[in-house]
């Protein structure tokens, strides 16, 4: 009889399975889990292994010395980086103003007129429609007095203010008008120019200025001029207010940013793709190379710098030269990235086209042997590199009740998506791909414009609700939950995350519940669904997922409240039976690799 431990060092967590072996019989006694320390596949992982082992051994009242053998995974996949490469930007010339989204604009509606400084209103003699410009040196009460005193020949249709006083001004006007405030650099607003302003009702977004034909109608534009305002309309989509000023030389345009090229290198050919062409084109290039030997970025560009950073980090951690670090896979995803509008006058931001890239570097077995050697010395227990993760995950997944070979698994972690398939003869084929939970969080952070990565992590993990009163919330699925005690007033009327034990965490400064939900689901589809299909295609005997009948989903991301359903729905079109694993009938989708490593000890004996 002997006690063994399987240890799975993952990108985010380190999992342990402790088992007792007698002959060919194995009994699993306890499991443990803890955070991975350092980048997966490096010597910094050792502290995490100690903590996770201790976590499992404490449940049994055992110590490290009670173990006769420890097996760690061959931590092959992702040690890499994820980056956003913006591939377009909105540029304003001649101080033409585009979309603005102050928190408290005044009034609602559309106003069209010529831009006039508030202190010049009394000097207008011609009959005209005007948009009043109010700098911060003029108080809202003084501005209201001047605007209420205008003669009949002046028709005020809207106002642009520098201070945050839109509602205060509107409340003092005899005639209610749309007012945009918080325009920081109001001195750059061109005067005497034709101007259109739109403020949508609370809960709505602009509809006329976000439509190129709407702008064309207001300014009586030709078809050629209408083509040129498309970037203006696009930049206003989703905002509550907007201004467009027509200047003789003014222009708003989308400009492509040189993000650089990526070269995918195979044994027999290379494919070069410009990041500007988007994620689909990049992934076509990746798919065109059967066995990728390395992936390189153009020197001096964003893509080149990102991939070079991966090499430098890995070289420092593994004591190798940078040129010896090979990137084995990337996942590219089209997304949006908030960028400050160049030439804007109110700190405007526009969601610009971007490509998110996750890169993967395989660590070698020699590096894992070093980790095993150090662990052996520190624990005084033999530690072996027990096998490649996807192979071990198959063994662990087969402990899920109701499974049998042939079987495929998709292991969805924080940094990589791995797949393996075992046929009736017991032969295993496996693949490691870049991109998993961390990339989903990055996409959420980027598209919602969040400063905090941890908040993006929480949005990924937890469902949403809207606090409709101090005694009830409406969950994102439409169900209503009532409370006997009043909720904290700070969450009233806010979108919140619903954590364990009904803990409500408000999302400050984010958009509507529907927007957050859409971004979250789309990010998971772009990463997990894409990689599930991609990985299964690579391990399938014919290169198509259609030839796989049964798939078990394992790994930490398989615990997500909606990822397994999204993957199951996507695989259903291939007539694949897919579901979340339940390792050993009790662990859920976790612990598959650690369990497989312990099972491998029996096979060796």
C-alpha positions, 0 to 999 in steps of 0.5 A, a space after each residue: 500500500 502506498 499514498 500518492 499525489 497527482 498535482 496539476 499546475 494550471 495557469 490560475 490554480 494548482 490542484 491536487 488529488 491524494 490517493 491510496 494504491 494497493 496493487 492495481 486498486 486505487 482509492 481517492 482520499 482527498 482533493 486540494 486547490 490553491 492559487 498558482 504562484 508565478 507563471 505556469 511552468 516556472 520554478 515560482 510554481 513551487 510555493 503554490 504546489 506546497 500550499 495546494 498539497 498542504 490543503 489536501 493533506 490537512 484534510 487527512 491529518 497527513 504530512 508530506 512525508 506520508 506520501 511515497 510518490 508525487 506526480 506533476 503535470 508536464 505544464 506544456 501550454 500557455 505561458 503568454 500574454 494578451 494584448 489589444 491592438 487598436 487598428 483604427 482611430 477617429 481623428 477630428 480636424 479643424 475643431 469639428 465636434 463629434 459625440 459627447 456623453 455628459 452624465 447630466 445634459 439638460 433638456 431633450 430633443 434636436 436643435 440646429 442653428 449657428 454657434 454664437 457666444 452667449 455674450 453676443 446674443 444681444 448684438 444679433 440683428 438678422 433673423 436666425 436660429 442659434 446654438 448658444 456657447 456658454 463658457 464657464 466664466 459665465 454663470 448659469 444664472 447669467 446665461 439664463 438671463 441673457 438667453 431669456 432676454 433675446 429679441 424675437 429675431 433670435 431663435 435659440 434651439 440649443 446650448 453647449 456649456 463648459 461647466 456641468 450646469 446643463 440642468 441648472 440652466 434649463 430649469 431657468 429658461 423660459 423655453 426648454 432646449 437641449 443642452 450639452 455640458 461638460 465640454 472641456 475645451 469650449 474655446 475650440 468650438 468654432 463660432 458662426 458655424 452651422 451646428 446640430 445638437 441632440 440630447 436623448 431622453 433618459 434611458 435612450 440614445 441619440 437616433 438622428 446624429 448617429 444616422 448618416 442620413 439624419 446628419 445629411 437631412 439636418 445639414 442638407 448634404 450631398 451624397 458625397 458629403 454624406 459618405 464623409 460623415 459616416 465616421 461621425 455617425 458611427 462615433 455617436 452610436 450609443 451616446 445620449 447626446 451629440 454635437 456636429 458642427 459643419 466647418 468649411 475645412 472641418 473633417 472627421 475621419 477614421 484612420 488606420 493605425 499600423 498595428 503590424 504584421 504577424 508571420 506564422 511559420 511552419 515547416 514548409 511555408 510561412 503566412 504573413 498577415 496584417 493585423 489591420 485585416 482583422 482577427 478572421 484573417 489572422 486565424 485563417 493564417 493560423 489554420 493554414 499552417 498544420 504544424 506551427 513552429 513559431 509565430 513572429 511579429 513585425 519589428 517596431 510595431 504593436 504586434 511585434 512588441 507584444 510577441 517580443 515581450 512574451 519571448 523576453 519574459 519567458 527567456 528570463 524565467 527559464 534562463 534561455 535565450 530569447 531566440 530559443 523561445 518559440 510561440 506555438 499558437 495565437 488566438 485573435 479576436 475582433 473587439 472594440 477598444 475605447 480610444 480618446 478622439 484625437 482633436 476632440 474638445 470634450 475628452 470624447 472617447 470612441 470605441 475603435 476597432 481592435 484585435 485582441 491577441 493571446 499568445 502561447 509558448 510551450 514550456 519544455 519537459 526539461 523545465 518541468 524536470 527542474 521543478 520536480 527536482 527542486 520539489 524532491 529535494 525540499 519534500 524528501 519525496 520522489 517527484 516525477 513529471 507524470 505526463 502531458 496535461 491533455 493525456 492526463 485529463 482524459 484519464 481523469 475525465 473517464 472517471 465521470 459517471 456515464 463516460 467510456 471510450 471513444 471520448 474527447 475532452 475540452 479542458 478550459 482553463 485560465 490561459 489555454 484551451 486544451 483538447 484530447 481524444 482517445 479512440 477505442 484502441 486507447 490511442 490519445 491525440 491532443 492539442 494545446 491552444 492559446 486563449 481562455 478565461 483570462 482573454 474573456 476578462 480582457 475583452 470584457 474590460 476593453 469593451 466596457 472601458 473598465 479600469 479594473 481587471 478584477 471587476 472584469 473578472 467578476 463580470 465574467 463570473 457572476 450574473 447581473 441584476 437591476 435594483 428596482 427598489 430598496 426591497 426588490 431586484 430584477 435578475 437578468 433573466 427577468 425574475 424578481 427577487 424580494 427582500 424582507 430588509 431594505 437594501 443598501 441605498 447605494 445600490 438603488 437603481 444600479 446594475 449589480 453583480 449577484 455574488 454568493 449569499 445575495 451579495 450585491 456589488 454595484 457596477 459604477 459607470 458601466 452601461 445598461 444591464 443588457 449591454 453588459 450581458 451582451 458583452 459578457 456573452 459575446 466575449 465567451 463565445 469569441 473565446 471558448 466556443 471558437 477554441 472548443 470548435 478549433 481544438 476538436 477539429 485539430 484532434 478529430 481523425 478527419 479534421 472536423 468535429 462532426 466525427 466526434 460523438 461525445 465531449 466532456 468539458 473539464 477545467 476551471 472555466 467549465 464551472 462558469 454559469 453559462 460557458 458549458 451551455 454556450 459550448 454545448 449549443 455550439 457543438 449541437 450543430 455537429 451532433 456532438 453530445 457535450 456536457 460538463 464533467 464530474 470527475 470521480 463523481 464528486 469533483 465537478 469539472 475540476 481535478 481531471 488532470 490531478 486525478 489522471 496523474 494519480 491514476 497513472 501511478 497505478 498503470 506504472 506499477 
